[in-house]
Each structure stands twice: as structure tokens, then as C-alpha cells.
Amino acid sequence: MAVITRVYEDFTAAARARSALQALNNPRIEVGMLGDERLRSHYDTYDSTMDATDAETSGAATGAGVGAVAGGGAGLLAGLGMIAIPGIGPLVAAGWLAATAVGAVGGAVVGGTIGALTDLGISDEDAPVFDEAMRRGNVALTVRFPEELRPTVTATLDQVASVGFGDLRSRFESDGWRYDDALTERQARLRTPPPM
């Protein structure tokens, strides 16, 4: 399966992109979200405003893992969990990412892990920028799909403005953030074994 991850200014923009993908009504396109703890508060508001049709449609796209944990029918963001990304740390996850976390820990929603950021389509070079974006409250949308659907997924994602890693890096550096320092800190975190 191919994976594309895009970063959005906020939850609202990421949710619009998710809705555009959902409108394709293709169960082979799986959508996940990543963010900091603020994603939980957006989830609470979003989940309470979903109607039954939205819940059924988005629930079908999340996969059985999240549905089983959530008790079914609560939509894409049901089954919010925490995942640990090596070199970055814990993030709130939803959709297929939360299902991955659930599978990794034998049924517990919180505490799962997934592979390196490259598994999410993020280069090692962009990892420090992604890390800072998550710390600053941006929201990432990660889409997993069969390679033959790449043109459709890309065109659909292009309907909602995302923020490129180059633009994010320039913005962060203008605020005093230093890429080299962040890269060094990330490499140190990767060398440090996680607590048991």
C-alpha cells in the first residue's frame, strides 16, 4: 500500500481533506489523522456534530480494528489513541493509525507504536519539521491506498490547501527555530532507548 501524509494548518482544514477523500466512497482508501493533544478536543466537538450518515460512511473506512474498540458507528475519529513515533514521541492518532496502534498492543487503544516516519511518507530530512509542526498544533492527514489510486488520492487532496515542509521550515526558522538543532535533538532521541 502507498502512503501520503500532508500537513494542514489546523483540524478544520484536515477534516475538509478527509471529507473529500471520504466522498470518493472507496473502502480501499484509508485515512488517519495525527496531532498533539489538541486533536482530542477537536474530536470531541467533531464527533458530537456528526450525523448518522457521516458516522456510517466514515466508520466503514476506518477498518475493523477501530470499530471493534469504539463499539462501532462513531466515525473516523472514533478510536482515538496514542501512538509513539520514534524520534518524535507520542501523538494522538485517529483512523487507520489508531487501528495500527490498537493492533500493536493487543487491543489497548493507548500506547501503541508504528514504524519510522518514512512509513508515513515523510522523509528523514523533513522529520524535524514534521515534529515541530505537531508541537505547534498543525494536523497531519495520512492516507493509505493501493498504488493504482495515487492519481485519484492526490487530486482529491489537492482540493484543500496543505502546508509544505519547505514553507513550514521557513516559517519556523523566522520564529527562531533552528533546523540543525532540531535535527541533532531528533537524532539523540532516536539513539535513546524508550523507557520500559
N, C-alpha and C positions, 0 to 999 in steps of 0.2 A: 504494500500500500504506500502511496505517496503521501507526503505531509507538507502543508504550507502553514506557516504561522505569520500573522500580521498583528502589528501593534496599533491600538486605537487610543485616541485622546482620553476617552472615558467609556464607562459602561454603556451609555446610550448609543454611541457610535458602534461599538462592538455588537450590541444587541440588534441594531439595524442590519449589520452584515450577516449576523446569524439568521435573522428573519428572511433575508434574501436567499440564503442557501436553503433554508427550510422550505421556501416556496417552490423549490425545484422538486420537492416531494420524491427524493431519491434516497432510499434507505442505505445505499452504499456510500453516501456522503455523511461522515460522522463529524460533528462539531464539538469542540471543547473550548472552555474559557479558562484563563489563568489571570490571577491578580493578587493583590495584597488583601489584607483583612477587610478593606472597604468593599470588596466584591460581595461579602456576606450581607451587608446592609442593602446593597442594590438587589441582591437575590430576594431578600425578604419583601421588598417593595414590588419587584417584578413578579414574583410568584403569586402574590396576593391579587395582582391585577390581571392575570392570565384567565382567558375564558376556557371552557371545556374543550373547544375545538383546538385551540393552541396547545393545550396540555396533551391531548391525544396525539397530535401531529409531531410535536417535539419529543414526546416520550418515546415514540417509535424509533426516532433517530438516535437515541442515547444508548441503545443496546440493553440486553437483559440484565447485566450486572448492576447498573444503577437502578433500573426499575425494581429489581428484587429488594435492594436495600431501602429504596424510598417507599416501597409499598405500592408502586405503580402510579401512573397518571399524573404526576406532579410536574411534568415538563422537563425541558432540557436542563434546567438548573437544579432539579431535584438531585439529591445525592451529592451535594457539595461536600467536598472532602479536602484534606490537606495532602499535598504531595511534596516530596523533598527532591529538589533538583541539585545534583552535585555541583558544588561551587557557587550556588546561589542560596539554597536553603529552602525553607517551607513556603509554599504558596497555596492559596485557595484555588481549587480546581473544580470544574464542572464538566458535564457531558462525558465524552469518551475518556477524558483524562481522569475523571473521578472514578470511572469504571475500571481503569487501569490500576488506580490506587487501591480500589476495593479488592481486585484480584490479587494484588501483590501481598496483601496482608490477610488473606483468608477470610474476608467478609467484613472486616472493620473498615469504616469509612475514613477514619482519620489515621494518618501515619504512613501511608504508602509511599513508594518511590517509583520513579521511572528512570529511563536511561538519560544519557547526556543530552544537552540541548540540540546537538546535531540530529537526534532522533525526531526533534520537533521542527527541523528545517532551519535552525538558527546556527550560523557559522560560529566557530570559536572566536573569530575576530569580533563578531557582533555581540558575544556573550556579555562583556562588561556593560555595554549599552543597554541590553535587554534587562540585565539585573537592575540597573539604575532606573529604567523605565518602570519596572514593577515596584520599586521602592517609592517612586513618585506618584503612584496611583494610576498609571496607564493600565489598560486591559488588553490582554493578548487573546486573539481568536486563533485556534489551531484546528485545521481541517484535515481529516484523513480520508483518502479516497483512492479508488483504482486509477492507475496512471492514465487510462484512456479518457477519464473525465477531467483531466487537467484543464483543457481549454474552457470547459463549462464552469468549473470552480473558479478559475482565475477571472473570467469575465464577470462572474457574479460578485466576487469580492471587490472587483474594480468599481462597482456601483457605489461603494461607500468609501470615503476618503480615510486612508490609514496614514500612519506616520512612519516614514522610512528610517532605517537605522542611522543613515548619514545625517538626516535632519535632526533626529533626537540627539546624536552626539554633538552636533554644533550647538544646539540649544543648551544642553547640559554644560558644555565647556564654557559657554558665555556666562553661565551662572557660577563658574569657579570650579566645577567638577573636572577632574583630570583623568583622562583615559588611561594613561600609563600607570597611575597609582591604583586605579580600579582593577586593571589587568593583573598587577602584582598581588593585590589582595585576593582576587579570584584564584590565582594560581596557588597561593598559600592555603586557601580553604580547600582546594582540591587535594592538596598533599596531606591535610589533616584528617585522620580517620574520624568518621562520625561517632558521637557518643553512643555507648551501648545501653 
